Amino acid sequence: MTFEELTGDQKTDRMDVVKKALEEVLSSALAQGCITVGVYEAAKLLNADPDNVVLCLLATDEGDDLDVALQIHFTLIQAFCCENDINIMRVNNTHRLAEILGGMDGTGEPKDLHCILVTSQAAPWKDAALSKVNCFCKESRYLDQWVPIINLPER
């Protein structure tokens, strides 16, 4: 059964599965050192090694829609990811992402969580949670939703 064949309650259940899988992917990638955080850092990695990127997350909160520079960065990153067959999602709730990834960098400053890249290690990354997220992205593209939006719940 594909995502588009699901009814209302089934879609809610499916979204819950995808949200949980995304949290698992992020936690696992963080533990393995397979994560890049920040718009500038992500752009550098995408330029240097796009074949190693398995997932791109663009994160926003209320008010970020008014940041024109951020929206331009998002547009360019989205285009690059689509052109290079990198699964991409928009995530609402940077506060929850900060909880999952640790909200501070080494200097005690808040991390720029607006763009997060998950990369694969030298060996292929076979992860059931990543497979669920990738399947969701693929099914969303079939529905002409090229950048699906996930609303992460607060804990």
Disulfide bonds with the S-S distance in Angstrom:
none
